[in-house]
Amino acid sequence: MRIVVSGTHAIGKSTLIGDFSAAHREYEVLPDPFELIDAAADEPDASTYLAQLRISADRLLDFAPGDDVIAERGPLDFLAYLVALDGLGRIHLDEDVLARAIALTAAAMACVDLLVLLPITVDDGVRAPEDEDPELRQAMNDALLELADDTAIVGSARTVEIVGQPAKRLARLRLAVNRPGPVDHQRV
């Protein structure tokens, strides 16, 4: 199964993936694409997010149906960051660039079996420090959830929102992985 765990920064993606992979060693873990780029700038900009979108899309396109892989972030995450930054007025997102980013995201999402969304909630126990840019964090969260509802982008990937403390998140991820058949966008 090809799984992508998506969510804004400082939401618990690494923790969930680490907990899952410790019990499911058959899954190859794909790290956050940020670890794979030369991030010389202190503040990520549009080009940084576009590079991460490309990396996350390319690596998903390389896997075949039946491969067991879990990715920290997918192209949908970086599309959401671009939309959020544009909405906040921090960048101007050219329509052609946006169209290409959407097309690449949709192509890569066609390779995803399960999209796991970790939304910001009050009961998740995650308290991000102020230096994590709370305005961008919330704007990305909102953009991600909106984009995840767009079947033209997400395609037929089963989509589930997972909320709660880390142990509950892990149990809910395991349930989603073991549940056969399509799952409409739902919160568990």
OpenMM code with the backbone's topology and positions (N, CA, C; nanometers):
from openmm import Vec3, app, unit

residues = "MET ARG ILE VAL VAL SER GLY THR HIS ALA ILE GLY LYS SER THR LEU ILE GLY ASP PHE SER ALA ALA HIS ARG GLU TYR GLU VAL LEU PRO ASP PRO PHE GLU LEU ILE ASP ALA ALA ALA ASP GLU PRO ASP ALA SER THR TYR LEU ALA GLN LEU ARG ILE SER ALA ASP ARG LEU LEU ASP PHE ALA PRO GLY ASP ASP VAL ILE ALA GLU ARG GLY PRO LEU ASP PHE LEU ALA TYR LEU VAL ALA LEU ASP GLY LEU GLY ARG ILE HIS LEU ASP GLU ASP VAL LEU ALA ARG ALA ILE ALA LEU THR ALA ALA ALA MET ALA CYS VAL ASP LEU LEU VAL LEU LEU PRO ILE THR VAL ASP ASP GLY VAL ARG ALA PRO GLU ASP GLU ASP PRO GLU LEU ARG GLN ALA MET ASN ASP ALA LEU LEU GLU LEU ALA ASP ASP THR ALA ILE VAL GLY SER ALA ARG THR VAL GLU ILE VAL GLY GLN PRO ALA LYS ARG LEU ALA ARG LEU ARG LEU ALA VAL ASN ARG PRO GLY PRO VAL ASP HIS GLN ARG VAL".split()
positions = [
    Vec3(0.0842, -0.1181, 0.0000),
    Vec3(0.0000, 0.0000, 0.0000),
    Vec3(0.0883, 0.1238, 0.0000),
    Vec3(0.0534, 0.2195, -0.0822),
    Vec3(0.1263, 0.3466, -0.0895),
    Vec3(0.0491, 0.4503, -0.0079),
    Vec3(0.1108, 0.4924, 0.1026),
    Vec3(0.0478, 0.5826, 0.1996),
    Vec3(0.1229, 0.7148, 0.2013),
    Vec3(0.0484, 0.8245, 0.2051),
    Vec3(0.1071, 0.9568, 0.2254),
    Vec3(0.0439, 1.0161, 0.3501),
    Vec3(0.1283, 1.0622, 0.4424),
    Vec3(0.0822, 1.1296, 0.5633),
    Vec3(0.1045, 1.2791, 0.5426),
    Vec3(-0.0044, 1.3529, 0.5436),
    Vec3(-0.0007, 1.4964, 0.5131),
    Vec3(-0.0496, 1.5791, 0.6310),
    Vec3(0.0067, 1.6964, 0.6418),
    Vec3(-0.0358, 1.7900, 0.7451),
    Vec3(0.0603, 1.9065, 0.7516),
    Vec3(0.0168, 2.0092, 0.8180),
    Vec3(0.0990, 2.1281, 0.8325),
    Vec3(0.2209, 2.0969, 0.9190),
    Vec3(0.3129, 2.1922, 0.9271),
    Vec3(0.4331, 2.1703, 1.0058),
    Vec3(0.3984, 2.1609, 1.1552),
    Vec3(0.4798, 2.0824, 1.2251),
    Vec3(0.4668, 2.0634, 1.3701),
    Vec3(0.3303, 2.0062, 1.4083),
    Vec3(0.2842, 1.9045, 1.3334),
    Vec3(0.1539, 1.8442, 1.3611),
    Vec3(0.1653, 1.6987, 1.4060),
    Vec3(0.2849, 1.6379, 1.3939),
    Vec3(0.3033, 1.5018, 1.4408),
    Vec3(0.3175, 1.3968, 1.3321),
    Vec3(0.3488, 1.4387, 1.2102),
    Vec3(0.3658, 1.3431, 1.0992),
    Vec3(0.4818, 1.2473, 1.1264),
    Vec3(0.5955, 1.3008, 1.1659),
    Vec3(0.7136, 1.2172, 1.1914),
    Vec3(0.6880, 1.1178, 1.3029),
    Vec3(0.6216, 1.1610, 1.4076),
    Vec3(0.5899, 1.0727, 1.5197),
    Vec3(0.5011, 0.9585, 1.4740),
    Vec3(0.3954, 0.9900, 1.4001),
    Vec3(0.3038, 0.8866, 1.3525),
    Vec3(0.3749, 0.7881, 1.2603),
    Vec3(0.4529, 0.8389, 1.1678),
    Vec3(0.5239, 0.7514, 1.0742),
    Vec3(0.6272, 0.6660, 1.1475),
    Vec3(0.6976, 0.7247, 1.2426),
    Vec3(0.7952, 0.6487, 1.3208),
    Vec3(0.7295, 0.5369, 1.3993),
    Vec3(0.6164, 0.5673, 1.4624),
    Vec3(0.5439, 0.4654, 1.5390),
    Vec3(0.4924, 0.3550, 1.4469),
    Vec3(0.4394, 0.3944, 1.3315),
    Vec3(0.3861, 0.2961, 1.2368),
    Vec3(0.4970, 0.2080, 1.1803),
    Vec3(0.6054, 0.2695, 1.1391),
    Vec3(0.7130, 0.1922, 1.0752),
    Vec3(0.7845, 0.1002, 1.1742),
    Vec3(0.7848, 0.1348, 1.3016),
    Vec3(0.8457, 0.0471, 1.4018),
    Vec3(0.7722, -0.0865, 1.4099),
    Vec3(0.6435, -0.0833, 1.3863),
    Vec3(0.5634, -0.2061, 1.3919),
    Vec3(0.5398, -0.2675, 1.2539),
    Vec3(0.5727, -0.1943, 1.1502),
    Vec3(0.5485, -0.2399, 1.0126),
    Vec3(0.6756, -0.2204, 0.9309),
    Vec3(0.7734, -0.3009, 0.9594),
    Vec3(0.9049, -0.2873, 0.8958),
    Vec3(0.9018, -0.3153, 0.7465),
    Vec3(0.7951, -0.3766, 0.6978),
    Vec3(0.7840, -0.4034, 0.5542),
    Vec3(0.7612, -0.2752, 0.4734),
    Vec3(0.7262, -0.1668, 0.5403),
    Vec3(0.7025, -0.0397, 0.4721),
    Vec3(0.8327, 0.0392, 0.4588),
    Vec3(0.8585, 0.0845, 0.3388),
    Vec3(0.9704, 0.1765, 0.3174),
    Vec3(0.9234, 0.3161, 0.3572),
    Vec3(1.0035, 0.3841, 0.4362),
    Vec3(0.9697, 0.5186, 0.4826),
    Vec3(1.0385, 0.6209, 0.3927),
    Vec3(0.9583, 0.7108, 0.3384),
    Vec3(1.0120, 0.8216, 0.2593),
    Vec3(1.0101, 0.9459, 0.3477),
    Vec3(1.1269, 1.0043, 0.3754),
    Vec3(1.1327, 1.1178, 0.4669),
    Vec3(1.0733, 1.2442, 0.4054),
    Vec3(1.0571, 1.3430, 0.4904),
    Vec3(1.0103, 1.4738, 0.4457),
    Vec3(1.1034, 1.5233, 0.3351),
    Vec3(1.0504, 1.5645, 0.2196),
    Vec3(1.1352, 1.6118, 0.1095),
    Vec3(1.2251, 1.7290, 0.1471),
    Vec3(1.1910, 1.8007, 0.2533),
    Vec3(1.2756, 1.9108, 0.2974),
    Vec3(1.4166, 1.8615, 0.3283),
    Vec3(1.4260, 1.7365, 0.3758),
    Vec3(1.5564, 1.6787, 0.4073),
    Vec3(1.6393, 1.6507, 0.2822),
    Vec3(1.5759, 1.6556, 0.1656),
    Vec3(1.6431, 1.6196, 0.0407),
    Vec3(1.6795, 1.7399, -0.0463),
    Vec3(1.6512, 1.8591, 0.0019),
    Vec3(1.6838, 1.9782, -0.0769),
    Vec3(1.7909, 2.0599, -0.0060),
    Vec3(1.8551, 2.1438, -0.0835),
    Vec3(1.9518, 2.2371, -0.0280),
    Vec3(1.8740, 2.3599, 0.0160),
    Vec3(1.8444, 2.3662, 0.1440),
    Vec3(1.7636, 2.4757, 0.1972),
    Vec3(1.8549, 2.5804, 0.2593),
    Vec3(1.9183, 2.6589, 0.1763),
    Vec3(2.0104, 2.7602, 0.2249),
    Vec3(1.9365, 2.8757, 0.2913),
    Vec3(1.8147, 2.9022, 0.2462),
    Vec3(1.7391, 3.0146, 0.3010),
    Vec3(1.6805, 2.9781, 0.4367),
    Vec3(1.6826, 3.0744, 0.5279),
    Vec3(1.6198, 3.0525, 0.6579),
    Vec3(1.4686, 3.0429, 0.6444),
    Vec3(1.4122, 3.1234, 0.5583),
    Vec3(1.2691, 3.1252, 0.5343),
    Vec3(1.2396, 3.0590, 0.4010),
    Vec3(1.1687, 2.9478, 0.4014),
    Vec3(1.1346, 2.8836, 0.2739),
    Vec3(1.0527, 2.9787, 0.1863),
    Vec3(1.0783, 2.9726, 0.0569),
    Vec3(1.0039, 3.0561, -0.0367),
    Vec3(0.9348, 2.9659, -0.1384),
    Vec3(0.8710, 3.0274, -0.2379),
    Vec3(0.7955, 2.9506, -0.3368),
    Vec3(0.8831, 2.8466, -0.4061),
    Vec3(1.0055, 2.8823, -0.4383),
    Vec3(1.0923, 2.7870, -0.5087),
    Vec3(1.1256, 2.6669, -0.4203),
    Vec3(1.1380, 2.6882, -0.2898),
    Vec3(1.1636, 2.5775, -0.1971),
    Vec3(1.0456, 2.4810, -0.1951),
    Vec3(0.9245, 2.5355, -0.1893),
    Vec3(0.8055, 2.4499, -0.1879),
    Vec3(0.7843, 2.3822, -0.3234),
    Vec3(0.8145, 2.4508, -0.4316),
    Vec3(0.8032, 2.3885, -0.5633),
    Vec3(0.9031, 2.2741, -0.5791),
    Vec3(1.0238, 2.2915, -0.5280),
    Vec3(1.1237, 2.1842, -0.5342),
    Vec3(1.0772, 2.0625, -0.4543),
    Vec3(1.0192, 2.0867, -0.3377),
    Vec3(0.9698, 1.9765, -0.2554),
    Vec3(0.8486, 1.9089, -0.3198),
    Vec3(0.7647, 1.9869, -0.3852),
    Vec3(0.6513, 1.9308, -0.4573),
    Vec3(0.7018, 1.8356, -0.5657),
    Vec3(0.8020, 1.8783, -0.6405),
    Vec3(0.8582, 1.7960, -0.7476),
    Vec3(0.9189, 1.6676, -0.6913),
    Vec3(0.9966, 1.6779, -0.5843),
    Vec3(1.0587, 1.5599, -0.5229),
    Vec3(0.9516, 1.4625, -0.4751),
    Vec3(0.8530, 1.5143, -0.4037),
    Vec3(0.7499, 1.4258, -0.3487),
    Vec3(0.6674, 1.3614, -0.4592),
    Vec3(0.6423, 1.4324, -0.5669),
    Vec3(0.5677, 1.3755, -0.6802),
    Vec3(0.6513, 1.2706, -0.7517),
    Vec3(0.7759, 1.3033, -0.7812),
    Vec3(0.8622, 1.2101, -0.8550),
    Vec3(0.8780, 1.0780, -0.7813),
    Vec3(0.8981, 1.0837, -0.6510),
    Vec3(0.9192, 0.9587, -0.5788),
    Vec3(0.7915, 0.8759, -0.5713),
    Vec3(0.6745, 0.9386, -0.5657),
    Vec3(0.5499, 0.8621, -0.5687),
    Vec3(0.5287, 0.7971, -0.7048),
    Vec3(0.5658, 0.8674, -0.8104),
    Vec3(0.5499, 0.8149, -0.9454),
    Vec3(0.6417, 0.6952, -0.9711),
    Vec3(0.7463, 0.6796, -0.8910),
    Vec3(0.8399, 0.5686, -0.9072),
    Vec3(0.7895, 0.4372, -0.8480),
    Vec3(0.6897, 0.4423, -0.7595),
    Vec3(0.6428, 0.3210, -0.6941),
    Vec3(0.5286, 0.2580, -0.7715),
    Vec3(0.5222, 0.1263, -0.7632),
    Vec3(0.4200, 0.0498, -0.8343),
    Vec3(0.3079, 0.0109, -0.7388),
    Vec3(0.1893, -0.0163, -0.7935),
    Vec3(0.0822, -0.0689, -0.7085),
    Vec3(0.1318, -0.1934, -0.6346),
    Vec3(0.0962, -0.2018, -0.5092),
    Vec3(0.1407, -0.3156, -0.4284),
    Vec3(0.2667, -0.2893, -0.3492),
    Vec3(0.3412, -0.1825, -0.3818),
    Vec3(0.4588, -0.1477, -0.3027),
    Vec3(0.4135, -0.0953, -0.1669),
    Vec3(0.4833, -0.1361, -0.0626),
    Vec3(0.4523, -0.0880, 0.0719),
    Vec3(0.5446, 0.0283, 0.1043),
    Vec3(0.4885, 0.1470, 0.1041),
    Vec3(0.5656, 0.2679, 0.1282),
    Vec3(0.4786, 0.3658, 0.2058),
    Vec3(0.5413, 0.4385, 0.2975),
    Vec3(0.4731, 0.5444, 0.3708),
    Vec3(0.5592, 0.6698, 0.3603),
    Vec3(0.4991, 0.7753, 0.3100),
    Vec3(0.5722, 0.8997, 0.2830),
    Vec3(0.5307, 1.0098, 0.3792),
    Vec3(0.6305, 1.0769, 0.4320),
    Vec3(0.6035, 1.1969, 0.5105),
    Vec3(0.5905, 1.3118, 0.4116),
    Vec3(0.4690, 1.3520, 0.3932),
    Vec3(0.4305, 1.4577, 0.2994),
    Vec3(0.4250, 1.4054, 0.1567),
    Vec3(0.3336, 1.4636, 0.0824),
    Vec3(0.3197, 1.4377, -0.0594),
    Vec3(0.3067, 1.5703, -0.1312),
    Vec3(0.2888, 1.5677, -0.2607),
    Vec3(0.2802, 1.6924, -0.3353),
    Vec3(0.1630, 1.7803, -0.2912),
    Vec3(0.0582, 1.7177, -0.2385),
    Vec3(-0.0567, 1.7960, -0.1920),
    Vec3(-0.0162, 1.8921, -0.0805),
    Vec3(0.0767, 1.8488, 0.0054),
    Vec3(0.1256, 1.9355, 0.1130),
    Vec3(0.1870, 2.0637, 0.0571),
    Vec3(0.2701, 2.0465, -0.0429),
    Vec3(0.3442, 2.1620, -0.0946),
    Vec3(0.2565, 2.2509, -0.1812),
    Vec3(0.1588, 2.1911, -0.2465),
    Vec3(0.0586, 2.2714, -0.3163),
    Vec3(-0.0186, 2.3552, -0.2146),
    Vec3(-0.0507, 2.2951, -0.1016),
    Vec3(-0.1212, 2.3680, 0.0041),
    Vec3(-0.0359, 2.4819, 0.0596),
    Vec3(0.0941, 2.4587, 0.0770),
    Vec3(0.1809, 2.5675, 0.1229),
    Vec3(0.1827, 2.6819, 0.0225),
    Vec3(0.1907, 2.6493, -0.1056),
    Vec3(0.1925, 2.7544, -0.2084),
    Vec3(0.0624, 2.8336, -0.2071),
    Vec3(-0.0501, 2.7645, -0.1982),
    Vec3(-0.1800, 2.8315, -0.1935),
    Vec3(-0.1899, 2.9173, -0.0675),
    Vec3(-0.1425, 2.8650, 0.0445),
    Vec3(-0.1474, 2.9395, 0.1703),
    Vec3(-0.0605, 3.0648, 0.1643),
    Vec3(0.0610, 3.0502, 0.1141),
    Vec3(0.1500, 3.1665, 0.1040),
    Vec3(0.0919, 3.2734, 0.0129),
    Vec3(0.0309, 3.2305, -0.0968),
    Vec3(-0.0341, 3.3249, -0.1880),
    Vec3(-0.1513, 3.3936, -0.1178),
    Vec3(-0.2319, 3.3155, -0.0472),
    Vec3(-0.3459, 3.3714, 0.0248),
    Vec3(-0.3060, 3.4692, 0.1336),
    Vec3(-0.1910, 3.4464, 0.1944),
    Vec3(-0.1406, 3.5370, 0.2984),
    Vec3(-0.0701, 3.6594, 0.2395),
    Vec3(-0.0539, 3.6604, 0.1063),
    Vec3(0.0139, 3.7721, 0.0416),
    Vec3(0.1649, 3.7683, 0.0545),
    Vec3(0.2210, 3.6534, 0.0900),
    Vec3(0.3659, 3.6427, 0.1063),
    Vec3(0.4362, 3.6131, -0.0253),
    Vec3(0.3625, 3.5557, -0.1195),
    Vec3(0.4140, 3.5331, -0.2544),
    Vec3(0.3026, 3.5659, -0.3523),
    Vec3(0.3402, 3.5833, -0.4777),
    Vec3(0.2411, 3.5911, -0.5848),
    Vec3(0.2584, 3.4651, -0.6671),
    Vec3(0.1562, 3.3810, -0.6651),
    Vec3(0.1616, 3.2535, -0.7349),
    Vec3(0.1078, 3.2726, -0.8762),
    Vec3(0.1979, 3.2645, -0.9738),
    Vec3(0.1613, 3.2780, -1.1144),
    Vec3(0.0624, 3.1680, -1.1528),
    Vec3(-0.0396, 3.2014, -1.2306),
    Vec3(-0.1429, 3.1042, -1.2686),
    Vec3(-0.0857, 2.9852, -1.3447),
    Vec3(0.0136, 3.0088, -1.4305),
    Vec3(0.0746, 2.8982, -1.5044),
    Vec3(0.1507, 2.8046, -1.4103),
    Vec3(0.2205, 2.8616, -1.3155),
    Vec3(0.2939, 2.7805, -1.2172),
    Vec3(0.1946, 2.7001, -1.1347),
    Vec3(0.0867, 2.7639, -1.0924),
    Vec3(-0.0156, 2.6939, -1.0151),
    Vec3(-0.0761, 2.5796, -1.0964),
    Vec3(-0.1061, 2.6042, -1.2226),
    Vec3(-0.1648, 2.5001, -1.3083),
    Vec3(-0.0701, 2.3810, -1.3232),
    Vec3(0.0581, 2.4084, -1.3416),
    Vec3(0.1557, 2.2987, -1.3533),
    Vec3(0.1696, 2.2235, -1.2208),
    Vec3(0.1673, 2.2963, -1.1114),
    Vec3(0.1767, 2.2326, -0.9793),
    Vec3(0.0550, 2.1439, -0.9532),
    Vec3(-0.0615, 2.1899, -0.9919),
    Vec3(-0.1832, 2.1102, -0.9746),
    Vec3(-0.1769, 1.9845, -1.0615),
    Vec3(-0.1336, 1.9991, -1.1855),
    Vec3(-0.1255, 1.8835, -1.2760),
    Vec3(-0.0272, 1.7789, -1.2238),
    Vec3(0.0888, 1.8222, -1.1767),
    Vec3(0.1874, 1.7293, -1.1233),
    Vec3(0.1355, 1.6623, -0.9961),
    Vec3(0.0700, 1.7393, -0.9117),
    Vec3(0.0126, 1.6846, -0.7888),
    Vec3(-0.0920, 1.5787, -0.8220),
    Vec3(-0.1802, 1.6089, -0.9155),
    Vec3(-0.2849, 1.5131, -0.9534),
    Vec3(-0.2248, 1.3850, -1.0107),
    Vec3(-0.1228, 1.3977, -1.0936),
    Vec3(-0.0588, 1.2789, -1.1512),
    Vec3(0.0024, 1.1923, -1.0419),
    Vec3(0.0682, 1.2540, -0.9458),
    Vec3(0.1311, 1.1785, -0.8373),
    Vec3(0.0271, 1.1201, -0.7420),
    Vec3(-0.0788, 1.1943, -0.7163),
    Vec3(-0.1822, 1.1449, -0.6253),
    Vec3(-0.2544, 1.0236, -0.6834),
    Vec3(-0.2509, 1.0071, -0.8138),
    Vec3(-0.3089, 0.8880, -0.8767),
    Vec3(-0.2337, 0.7614, -0.8341),
    Vec3(-0.1143, 0.7774, -0.7792),
    Vec3(-0.0330, 0.6640, -0.7327),
    Vec3(-0.0504, 0.6369, -0.5842),
    Vec3(-0.1331, 0.7131, -0.5167),
    Vec3(-0.1502, 0.7018, -0.3722),
    Vec3(-0.2727, 0.6159, -0.3422),
    Vec3(-0.2546, 0.5184, -0.2550),
    Vec3(-0.3657, 0.4338, -0.2125),
    Vec3(-0.4396, 0.4932, -0.0929),
    Vec3(-0.3640, 0.5512, 0.0011),
    Vec3(-0.4237, 0.6058, 0.1229),
    Vec3(-0.3595, 0.7401, 0.1550),
    Vec3(-0.4415, 0.8433, 0.1611),
    Vec3(-0.3975, 0.9765, 0.2016),
    Vec3(-0.4447, 0.9983, 0.3439),
    Vec3(-0.3494, 1.0174, 0.4339),
    Vec3(-0.3786, 1.0391, 0.5754),
    Vec3(-0.3572, 1.1870, 0.6043),
    Vec3(-0.4630, 1.2526, 0.6477),
    Vec3(-0.4561, 1.3943, 0.6821),
    Vec3(-0.4522, 1.4095, 0.8329),
    Vec3(-0.3589, 1.4889, 0.8806),
    Vec3(-0.3494, 1.5211, 1.0227),
    Vec3(-0.3864, 1.6687, 1.0383),
    Vec3(-0.5136, 1.6976, 1.0614),
    Vec3(-0.5553, 1.8375, 1.0744),
    Vec3(-0.5240, 1.8931, 1.2129),
    Vec3(-0.5170, 2.0244, 1.2206),
    Vec3(-0.5027, 2.0908, 1.3505),
    Vec3(-0.6350, 2.0754, 1.4250),
    Vec3(-0.6263, 2.0227, 1.5463),
    Vec3(-0.7439, 2.0133, 1.6335),
    Vec3(-0.7009, 2.0475, 1.7748),
    Vec3(-0.7978, 2.0759, 1.8589),
    Vec3(-0.7650, 2.1092, 1.9974),
    Vec3(-0.7333, 1.9855, 2.0793),
    Vec3(-0.7758, 1.8668, 2.0329),
    Vec3(-0.7555, 1.7452, 2.1117),
    Vec3(-0.6366, 1.6607, 2.0660),
    Vec3(-0.5503, 1.7167, 1.9798),
    Vec3(-0.4384, 1.6366, 1.9300),
    Vec3(-0.3166, 1.6416, 2.0220),
    Vec3(-0.3184, 1.7311, 2.1184),
    Vec3(-0.2065, 1.7405, 2.2105),
    Vec3(-0.0833, 1.8063, 2.1518),
    Vec3(-0.0932, 1.8554, 2.0291),
    Vec3(0.0211, 1.9178, 1.9627),
    Vec3(0.0150, 2.0687, 1.9864),
    Vec3(0.1164, 2.1199, 2.0470),
    Vec3(0.1259, 2.2638, 2.0713),
    Vec3(0.2533, 2.3137, 2.0057),
    Vec3(0.2389, 2.3754, 1.8916),
    Vec3(0.3551, 2.4245, 1.8179),
    Vec3(0.4039, 2.5549, 1.8802),
    Vec3(0.5342, 2.5699, 1.8914),
    Vec3(0.5876, 2.6955, 1.9452),
    Vec3(0.5626, 2.8119, 1.8489),
    Vec3(0.5667, 2.9303, 1.9020),
    Vec3(0.5403, 3.0510, 1.8224),
    Vec3(0.6366, 3.0668, 1.7050),
    Vec3(0.7577, 3.0153, 1.7174),
    Vec3(0.8539, 3.0301, 1.6072),
    Vec3(0.8210, 2.9381, 1.4891),
    Vec3(0.7142, 2.8613, 1.4982),
    Vec3(0.6697, 2.7747, 1.3885),
    Vec3(0.5736, 2.8471, 1.2939),
    Vec3(0.5640, 2.9788, 1.3037),
    Vec3(0.4798, 3.0590, 1.2153),
    Vec3(0.3342, 3.0125, 1.2199),
    Vec3(0.2656, 3.0416, 1.3313),
    Vec3(0.1286, 2.9942, 1.3477),
    Vec3(0.0330, 3.0394, 1.2369),
    Vec3(0.0551, 3.1582, 1.1814),
    Vec3(-0.0324, 3.2057, 1.0745),
    Vec3(-0.0203, 3.1161, 0.9505),
    Vec3(0.1029, 3.0846, 0.9099),
    Vec3(0.1238, 2.9966, 0.7959),
    Vec3(0.0774, 2.8550, 0.8287),
    Vec3(0.1027, 2.8121, 0.9493),
    Vec3(0.0616, 2.6776, 0.9916),
    Vec3(-0.0896, 2.6597, 0.9748),
    Vec3(-0.1675, 2.7566, 1.0200),
    Vec3(-0.3137, 2.7483, 1.0094),
    Vec3(-0.3591, 2.7630, 0.8638),
    Vec3(-0.2983, 2.8560, 0.7915),
    Vec3(-0.3371, 2.8759, 0.6512),
    Vec3(-0.3070, 2.7515, 0.5674),
    Vec3(-0.1932, 2.6863, 0.5926),
    Vec3(-0.1606, 2.5641, 0.5193),
    Vec3(-0.2604, 2.4552, 0.5546),
    Vec3(-0.2930, 2.4402, 0.6831),
    Vec3(-0.3910, 2.3416, 0.7270),
    Vec3(-0.5230, 2.3601, 0.6525),
    Vec3(-0.5708, 2.4833, 0.6483),
    Vec3(-0.6984, 2.5123, 0.5820),
    Vec3(-0.6912, 2.4829, 0.4324),
    Vec3(-0.5813, 2.5219, 0.3689),
    Vec3(-0.5652, 2.4965, 0.2255),
    Vec3(-0.5559, 2.3468, 0.1974),
    Vec3(-0.4839, 2.2742, 0.2817),
    Vec3(-0.4694, 2.1298, 0.2638),
    Vec3(-0.6047, 2.0597, 0.2710),
    Vec3(-0.6838, 2.0930, 0.3706),
    Vec3(-0.8141, 2.0283, 0.3859),
    Vec3(-0.9057, 2.0610, 0.2687),
    Vec3(-0.8980, 2.1826, 0.2192),
    Vec3(-0.9796, 2.2199, 0.1030),
    Vec3(-0.9330, 2.1454, -0.0224),
    Vec3(-0.8035, 2.1411, -0.0453),
    Vec3(-0.7498, 2.0704, -0.1620),
    Vec3(-0.7803, 1.9208, -0.1549),
    Vec3(-0.7796, 1.8642, -0.0351),
    Vec3(-0.8055, 1.7212, -0.0186),
    Vec3(-0.9484, 1.6843, -0.0569),
    Vec3(-1.0367, 1.7812, -0.0588),
    Vec3(-1.1752, 1.7580, -0.1005),
    Vec3(-1.1932, 1.7650, -0.2514),
    Vec3(-1.0895, 1.8036, -0.3228),
    Vec3(-1.0979, 1.8203, -0.4686),
    Vec3(-1.0576, 1.6900, -0.5374),
    Vec3(-1.1556, 1.6148, -0.5854),
    Vec3(-1.1265, 1.4854, -0.6473),
    Vec3(-1.0496, 1.4999, -0.7782),
    Vec3(-1.0526, 1.6163, -0.8397),
    Vec3(-0.9723, 1.6373, -0.9604),
    Vec3(-0.8237, 1.6359, -0.9263),
    Vec3(-0.7900, 1.6676, -0.8027),
    Vec3(-0.6502, 1.6677, -0.7581),
    Vec3(-0.6164, 1.5373, -0.6857),
    Vec3(-0.6996, 1.4949, -0.5944),
    Vec3(-0.6720, 1.3789, -0.5106),
    Vec3(-0.7056, 1.2478, -0.5823),
    Vec3(-0.7931, 1.2537, -0.6779),
    Vec3(-0.8296, 1.1334, -0.7513),
    Vec3(-0.9033, 1.0342, -0.6653),
    Vec3(-0.8687, 0.9084, -0.6798),
    Vec3(-0.9407, 0.8020, -0.6098),
    Vec3(-0.8700, 0.7547, -0.4835),
    Vec3(-0.7703, 0.8286, -0.4389),
    Vec3(-0.7013, 0.7899, -0.3151),
    Vec3(-0.8009, 0.7864, -0.1995),
    Vec3(-0.7954, 0.6792, -0.1208),
    Vec3(-0.8766, 0.6777, 0.0005),
    Vec3(-0.8209, 0.7864, 0.0910),
    Vec3(-0.9076, 0.8665, 0.1470),
    Vec3(-0.8646, 0.9786, 0.2288),
    Vec3(-0.9283, 0.9689, 0.3654),
    Vec3(-0.8450, 0.9820, 0.4675),
    Vec3(-0.8941, 0.9762, 0.6039),
    Vec3(-0.8234, 1.0839, 0.6856),
    Vec3(-0.9009, 1.1547, 0.7667),
    Vec3(-0.8447, 1.2485, 0.8631),
    Vec3(-0.8281, 1.1738, 0.9936),
    Vec3(-0.7100, 1.1822, 1.0499),
    Vec3(-0.6825, 1.1139, 1.1764),
    Vec3(-0.6524, 1.2202, 1.2814),
    Vec3(-0.7251, 1.2125, 1.3920),
    Vec3(-0.7101, 1.3097, 1.4997),
    Vec3(-0.6841, 1.2352, 1.6298),
    Vec3(-0.6435, 1.3084, 1.7310),
    Vec3(-0.6241, 1.2517, 1.8639),
    Vec3(-0.4776, 1.2469, 1.9037),
    Vec3(-0.4557, 1.1906, 2.0203),
    Vec3(-0.3217, 1.1736, 2.0759),
    Vec3(-0.2439, 1.0709, 1.9934),
    Vec3(-0.1101, 1.0668, 2.0033),
    Vec3(-0.0296, 0.9768, 1.9205),
    Vec3(-0.0730, 0.8300, 1.9217),
    Vec3(-0.1042, 0.7730, 2.0354),
    Vec3(-0.1439, 0.6315, 2.0405),
    Vec3(-0.2737, 0.6083, 1.9642),
    Vec3(-0.3666, 0.7012, 1.9773),
    Vec3(-0.4936, 0.6886, 1.9035),
    Vec3(-0.4708, 0.7083, 1.7542),
    Vec3(-0.3827, 0.7989, 1.7190),
    Vec3(-0.3524, 0.8200, 1.5766),
    Vec3(-0.2965, 0.6916, 1.5149),
    Vec3(-0.2046, 0.6276, 1.5859),
    Vec3(-0.1453, 0.5039, 1.5357),
    Vec3(-0.2523, 0.3964, 1.5187),
    Vec3(-0.3383, 0.3804, 1.6165),
    Vec3(-0.4452, 0.2800, 1.6074),
    Vec3(-0.5370, 0.3106, 1.4901),
    Vec3(-0.5655, 0.4365, 1.4688),
    Vec3(-0.6542, 0.4760, 1.3587),
    Vec3(-0.5865, 0.4581, 1.2230),
    Vec3(-0.4563, 0.4805, 1.2168),
    Vec3(-0.3840, 0.4551, 1.0923),
    Vec3(-0.3851, 0.3063, 1.0612),
    Vec3(-0.3585, 0.2250, 1.1605),
    Vec3(-0.3621, 0.0797, 1.1394),
    Vec3(-0.4992, 0.0347, 1.0910),
    Vec3(-0.6033, 0.0897, 1.1495),
    Vec3(-0.7394, 0.0564, 1.1073),
    Vec3(-0.7614, 0.0965, 0.9614),
    Vec3(-0.7178, 0.2147, 0.9245),
    Vec3(-0.7344, 0.2616, 0.7860),
    Vec3(-0.6560, 0.1751, 0.6884),
    Vec3(-0.5377, 0.1310, 0.7271),
    Vec3(-0.4556, 0.0463, 0.6410),
    Vec3(-0.5210, -0.0902, 0.6226),
    Vec3(-0.5808, -0.1414, 0.7280),
    Vec3(-0.6389, -0.2756, 0.7233),
    Vec3(-0.7819, -0.2792, 0.6709),
    Vec3(-0.8451, -0.1635, 0.6543),
    Vec3(-0.9822, -0.1595, 0.6054),
    Vec3(-0.9816, -0.1704, 0.4539),
    Vec3(-1.0398, -0.2767, 0.4001),
    Vec3(-1.0406, -0.2922, 0.2542),
    Vec3(-1.1422, -0.2006, 0.1877),
    Vec3(-1.1199, -0.1790, 0.0599),
    Vec3(-1.2154, -0.1025, -0.0204),
    Vec3(-1.2015, 0.0465, -0.0022),
    Vec3(-1.2787, 0.1193, -0.0795),
    Vec3(-1.2691, 0.2651, -0.0777),
    Vec3(-1.3208, 0.3236, 0.0530),
    Vec3(-1.2560, 0.4282, 0.0956),
    Vec3(-1.2989, 0.5028, 0.2138),
    Vec3(-1.3184, 0.6455, 0.1681),
    Vec3(-1.4393, 0.6946, 0.1803),
    Vec3(-1.4606, 0.8346, 0.1471),
    Vec3(-1.3899, 0.9199, 0.2509),
    Vec3(-1.3653, 1.0441, 0.2135),
    Vec3(-1.3001, 1.1376, 0.3055),
    Vec3(-1.3779, 1.1354, 0.4373),
    Vec3(-1.3119, 1.0907, 0.5416),
    Vec3(-1.3787, 1.0819, 0.6705),
    Vec3(-1.2798, 1.1136, 0.7807),
    Vec3(-1.3322, 1.1483, 0.8944),
    Vec3(-1.2501, 1.1753, 1.0126),
    Vec3(-1.2659, 1.0586, 1.1083),
    Vec3(-1.1522, 1.0082, 1.1550),
    Vec3(-1.1542, 0.8999, 1.2541),
    Vec3(-1.0705, 0.9368, 1.3749),
] * unit.nanometer
topology = app.Topology()
chain = topology.addChain("A")
for resn in residues:
    res = topology.addResidue(resn, chain)
    for name in ("N", "CA", "C"):
        topology.addAtom(name, app.Element.getBySymbol(name[0]), res)
